[in-house]
């Protein structure tokens, strides 16, 4: 039993020395785990205005861009919370909640102005210029910011903010 212990320890010492030698040869003092940036900051996207109406909503997304699709889904769920794909895992819970006192908008339009990574995380903020035909807690008129995080292979909106006009 003692021989096995000595052999295993010897193997670990040799493996550790070999690993240290490889890092030294490559000029790396210690292994560093770098966090890959998910999205670079983008301003002045020049995106067109996208308009939605409860009467003309269709299932699916108008684009292949996963960030755009997350925002589009949230806009559709804001107008009609029982719409296909409206699930609390991908849109903020209050968007699909009951709001008897606050009428939901029936028309919303938005233009993406800036995409900004949130420091120290893989989340992003998407700044939009938005308009709608209701008050909706002030979250669909003016500068509306969508906070997004990655869930699996898609983006999910975790919160919505509005800058005071």
C-alpha angles and dihedrals in degrees: 000000000000090000091055090051091051092047093050092047090048091051091050091050092050092046091049092048091049092050092049090049091052092051091047092050090053092047094247115133094196135358111270123199106212121201108231114227109242096201133006118226111270125189133182093024091175089218116167124247112270116206129196133187129188090231093054104037118135131195115254133032131293092220143040090229108108093205092053091046092054091054093043091052091051091050091051092047090049090059097038116014093188091057118125112280097019101138130150090237091067105029130039112274094239090060092065095034125104115273107181094161097045118058116225120237117256094198128038131172129183141176121201109235104172141000114207128182116230109236119248093017143065091244125109139203119223115202116207137180102226141179135184142168096248140048096244095178090306090288101120106045127075122350107001119182121205118200111211135189131182117255111183110309096343142057123253127199108234100178144357126220134180128209114228113253 
